[in-house]
Amino acid sequence: MKHILTWLVLAATIITANAHPKVKPGIEVLRENNFETLKGKRVGLITNPTGVDNSLRSTIDILHESPEVNLVALFAPEHGVRGDIPAGQKVTSTTDKATGVKVYSLYGATRKPTAEMLKDIDVLVYDIQDNGCRSYTFISTMGLAMEQCARLGKEFVVLDRPNPLGGRKTEGPVTEPDCISFVSQYPIPYIYGLTPGELARLLYEEKMLSTDNPLKLTVIPMKGWNRDMRFSDTGLPWVLPSPHIPSPETAVFYPATGIAGELDYLSIGVGYTMPFRTFAATWIDGSKLADNLNALQLSGIAFRPISYKPYYGFGKGLNLNGVEMYVTDFDKAELTLVQFYVMQELARMYPAHKAAAGADPKRFGMFDKVCGSKSVRRDFFKNHRVEDIEKLWHKDLPVFEKTKHKYHIY
């Protein structure tokens, strides 16, 4: 009985905490203002399941049910507006069953809204929870939609949401021109330390959009968020933005492992219960690798040995050994270089399996695009030493830091 009572007290505490969140996302602020920004306009909405209020009500349904809003179209990014499309699979245009509103695909034949899609729309609204990394495709969708709205004279509104990596951390090189792609659409660092609304302002004001046309851009800011907040501090419910980001904690590990995952020679936990938290393969001695990595004394990072058998994807059905990564001090940890230190130690321990030899060359192009620079791979693959790429990895951050501060809302 004592344990049951303890559980009930904990459950009540959790429910109470969530009933009074510290942060109100843009959709709630818009609603509090009686949808003033959208009144008398034909509205299109780019969103997915992460577009919710603190009661988990979808932004789609909130706008559709409001007598103040004329929602005429939905626009689907990767995974679809209701999150029912697997990663990487094309999204088709359809009709939303719940509302009867037309859904246009932005992850299929086109990745930007066409003039035909926007002809009956006055304002395009964006409401998606991002993960704070350049390679996550939602910010590419946002930027391309902004470009089209500028070209066609349509308004663009961002309903702001937290950056789960906070508002201070920046890491990685700015994307070079020959690596611009849907996973690195704009010249910003890999971790950019801005909310979607702040990033939208930067993209427009710094002329990163591929048009010189003026854009009427409005950001509906959050209430209660500050730059030092992790997602767990906000009180907001987490809705997975893609299948392998089931928790805000996973968003922290994504930038530390996802780049190495592009080489397809290691498991990074995708296909098992720990996506983006591991480095493993059949040929690794996890205990030795953990010892070697911990000996590096990487700030804010620790490792432990792990063994597992993936259910799908890389290493499916095989017994893999390696390490699980822990972030012990988020502020001190340099997340994006962790995977390069892992590849460095693996190359030293197992020369026959170093990344340059063990990786699939067909994956080099995607690796370069995600890094934002072809030089990273070329320089690192020479000797598999992090010191060979550190200067390149950090070179753009001082200038970007000064630039980003101009667009801070919080």
MARGU-90982 format. One record per residue (C-alpha): x, y, z. Coordinates in steps of 0.2 Angstrom, whole numbers, padded with zeros to 4 digits, always signed. Layout:
# MARGU-90982
XYZ;...
***
This chain:
# MARGU-90982
+0000+0000+0000;+0014+0012+0004;+0022+0010-0013;+0005+0013-0021;+0002+0029-0011;+0020+0035-0016;+0016+0031-0034;-0001+0041-0033;+0008+0056-0025;+0021+0056-0039;+0008+0054-0052;-0002+0069-0045;+0014+0079-0044;+0017+0076-0063;+0000+0080-0068;+0000+0096-0057;+0016+0101-0065;+0010+0098-0083;-0006+0107-0079;+0004+0123-0075;+0018+0123-0088;+0031+0137-0087;+0031+0140-0106;+0017+0144-0118;+0021+0140-0136;+0016+0152-0150;+0000+0144-0154;-0006+0147-0136;-0001+0165-0137;-0010+0167-0154;-0026+0160-0146;-0024+0171-0131;-0024+0186-0143;-0040+0179-0151;-0030+0175-0167;-0029+0193-0172;-0014+0190-0184;-0025+0179-0194;-0042+0187-0194;-0050+0190-0211;-0036+0180-0220;-0036+0164-0229;-0024+0153-0219;-0012+0139-0224;-0003+0129-0211;+0013+0119-0211;+0014+0108-0196;+0015+0090-0190;+0010+0081-0174;+0022+0092-0164;+0011+0107-0167;+0001+0106-0151;-0004+0116-0136;+0000+0111-0118;-0016+0100-0118;-0010+0091-0133;-0023+0098-0145;-0017+0100-0163;-0014+0117-0170;-0023+0110-0185;-0039+0107-0175;-0037+0123-0165;-0036+0134-0181;-0050+0124-0190;-0062+0125-0175;-0059+0144-0172;-0073+0155-0179;-0059+0168-0181;-0048+0158-0193;-0052+0152-0211;-0040+0137-0213;-0040+0133-0231;-0025+0122-0233;-0012+0111-0224;+0006+0108-0230;+0015+0092-0225;+0033+0091-0221;+0043+0074-0220;+0032+0062-0210;+0016+0071-0215;+0004+0082-0205;-0002+0069-0194;+0014+0059-0193;+0009+0044-0202;+0023+0043-0215;+0039+0034-0212;+0056+0043-0212;+0062+0046-0230;+0046+0040-0238;+0038+0053-0250;+0022+0061-0244;+0007+0063-0256;-0005+0077-0257;-0022+0071-0250;-0036+0077-0239;-0035+0078-0220;-0048+0065-0213;-0052+0075-0197;-0055+0092-0205;-0058+0089-0223;-0045+0102-0227;-0034+0099-0242;-0016+0093-0238;-0002+0098-0250;+0014+0088-0249;+0031+0097-0246;+0041+0081-0246;+0037+0073-0262;+0037+0080-0280;+0041+0097-0273;+0049+0103-0257;+0043+0120-0258;+0025+0126-0260;+0020+0130-0278;+0011+0145-0285;-0004+0134-0288;-0004+0128-0270;-0003+0146-0263;-0015+0155-0275;-0030+0154-0263;-0019+0158-0247;-0015+0175-0239;-0004+0169-0225;+0006+0153-0222;+0008+0148-0204;+0023+0137-0198;+0021+0127-0182;+0034+0113-0179;+0044+0107-0165;+0062+0107-0171;+0077+0098-0163;+0090+0112-0165;+0101+0104-0178;+0104+0110-0196;+0102+0092-0204;+0084+0091-0197;+0073+0094-0213;+0059+0104-0205;+0070+0121-0205;+0073+0118-0223;+0055+0116-0226;+0052+0132-0217;+0065+0142-0226;+0060+0136-0244;+0042+0141-0239;+0047+0158-0234;+0056+0160-0251;+0040+0156-0260;+0030+0167-0250;+0042+0182-0253;+0041+0178-0272;+0022+0177-0272;+0018+0191-0260;+0011+0180-0246;+0013+0183-0227;+0023+0171-0217;+0019+0168-0198;+0030+0157-0186;+0022+0150-0171;+0037+0149-0160;+0043+0134-0150;+0058+0130-0139;+0075+0124-0146;+0077+0108-0136;+0096+0111-0136;+0093+0128-0128;+0098+0145-0135;+0116+0146-0132;+0125+0131-0139;+0132+0133-0156;+0144+0120-0165;+0150+0115-0182;+0155+0124-0198;+0143+0135-0208;+0137+0125-0223;+0149+0128-0238;+0140+0132-0255;+0144+0115-0263;+0136+0106-0248;+0119+0115-0249;+0105+0102-0249;+0089+0098-0240;+0099+0092-0225;+0110+0108-0225;+0099+0121-0234;+0107+0137-0227;+0124+0143-0221;+0122+0141-0202;+0132+0130-0190;+0126+0112-0187;+0120+0117-0169;+0113+0135-0172;+0106+0140-0155;+0090+0148-0161;+0071+0145-0160;+0062+0143-0176;+0055+0160-0175;+0073+0168-0172;+0080+0157-0186;+0066+0163-0198;+0071+0181-0194;+0090+0177-0197;+0087+0168-0213;+0077+0183-0220;+0087+0198-0213;+0104+0190-0217;+0098+0187-0235;+0100+0168-0234;+0084+0165-0244;+0086+0164-0263;+0075+0179-0267;+0077+0198-0264;+0059+0200-0263;+0052+0208-0247;+0043+0196-0235;+0030+0201-0222;+0037+0190-0208;+0028+0189-0191;+0034+0178-0176;+0022+0174-0163;+0034+0172-0148;+0032+0160-0133;+0029+0166-0116;+0040+0160-0102;+0055+0153-0112;+0073+0158-0109;+0089+0153-0118;+0095+0143-0103;+0080+0131-0103;+0082+0113-0108;+0065+0106-0114;+0062+0097-0098;+0062+0114-0090;+0048+0121-0100;+0034+0109-0094;+0028+0107-0112;+0023+0090-0118;+0035+0081-0130;+0028+0074-0146;+0041+0065-0156;+0045+0075-0171;+0051+0060-0180;+0051+0041-0176;+0068+0040-0169;+0067+0056-0158;+0055+0048-0145;+0061+0060-0131;+0069+0077-0129;+0084+0068-0121;+0086+0060-0138;+0087+0077-0146;+0103+0080-0136;+0111+0064-0142;+0106+0066-0161;+0120+0079-0165;+0133+0068-0156;+0130+0052-0166;+0120+0056-0182;+0134+0062-0193;+0144+0046-0190;+0128+0036-0193;+0128+0043-0211;+0144+0032-0215;+0134+0016-0211;+0148+0007-0203;+0142+0008-0185;+0126+0006-0176;+0121+0022-0167;+0106+0013-0159;+0093+0016-0172;+0084+0000-0174;+0086-0004-0156;+0078+0005-0140;+0092+0018-0139;+0092+0028-0155;+0107+0040-0157;+0114+0035-0140;+0127+0021-0145;+0142+0016-0156;+0142-0002-0159;+0148-0016-0171;+0152-0034-0171;+0171-0031-0171;+0171-0019-0156;+0177-0023-0138;+0165-0012-0129;+0175-0012-0112;+0191-0007-0121;+0183+0006-0131;+0174+0014-0116;+0191+0014-0107;+0200+0023-0121;+0186+0036-0123;+0184+0039-0105;+0203+0042-0104;+0201+0056-0116;+0191+0065-0102;+0180+0074-0114;+0171+0088-0105;+0153+0083-0100;+0154+0066-0108;+0155+0048-0102;+0154+0031-0109;+0150+0013-0103;+0151-0004-0112;+0135-0010-0120;+0129-0025-0130;+0113-0027-0140;+0105-0035-0155;+0096-0022-0166;+0078-0026-0172;+0080-0018-0188;+0092-0007-0198;+0111-0008-0197;+0116-0025-0188;+0099-0032-0188;+0099-0048-0178;+0117-0047-0174;+0126-0046-0157;+0134-0029-0157;+0146-0023-0144;+0151-0005-0141;+0148+0010-0130;+0133+0020-0123;+0136+0038-0122;+0131+0049-0107;+0130+0068-0106;+0135+0072-0089;+0136+0091-0091;+0127+0098-0106;+0134+0115-0105;+0152+0109-0106;+0149+0095-0118;+0154+0098-0136;+0142+0086-0144;+0146+0086-0162;+0164+0081-0160;+0160+0066-0149;+0157+0055-0164;+0174+0060-0172;+0183+0055-0156;+0174+0038-0156;+0180+0036-0175;+0197+0042-0170;+0199+0029-0156;+0191+0015-0167;+0204+0018-0180;+0218+0017-0168;+0211+0001-0160;+0205-0007-0176;+0215+0000-0192;+0206-0012-0203;+0189-0005-0198;+0194+0014-0198;+0180+0025-0206;+0189+0028-0222;+0190+0009-0225;+0175+0002-0217;+0162+0015-0222;+0152+0014-0238;+0159+0026-0251;+0141+0028-0258;+0137+0037-0241;+0151+0050-0242;+0141+0062-0251;+0127+0062-0238;+0140+0063-0224;+0148+0078-0233;+0131+0087-0234;+0127+0084-0216;+0144+0090-0211;+0141+0105-0222;+0159+0103-0229;+0168+0091-0240;+0184+0096-0231;+0179+0088-0215;+0179+0071-0222;+0195+0073-0232;+0205+0080-0218;+0199+0068-0205;+0201+0053-0216;+0219+0056-0218;+0224+0051-0201;+0208+0049-0191;+0212+0062-0179;+0201+0075-0172;+0215+0088-0170;+0215+0088-0189;+0198+0095-0191;+0196+0106-0175;+0201+0122-0183;+0189+0119-0197;+0175+0114-0185;+0176+0130-0175;+0181+0143-0188;+0164+0150-0192;+0157+0151-0174;+0164+0168-0168;+0156+0177-0183;+0140+0167-0182;+0138+0171-0163;+0139+0189-0166;+0126+0188-0180;+0113+0177-0171;+0113+0189-0156;+0104+0201-0167;+0089+0190-0169;+0087+0184-0151;+0069+0187-0145;+0072+0179-0128;
***
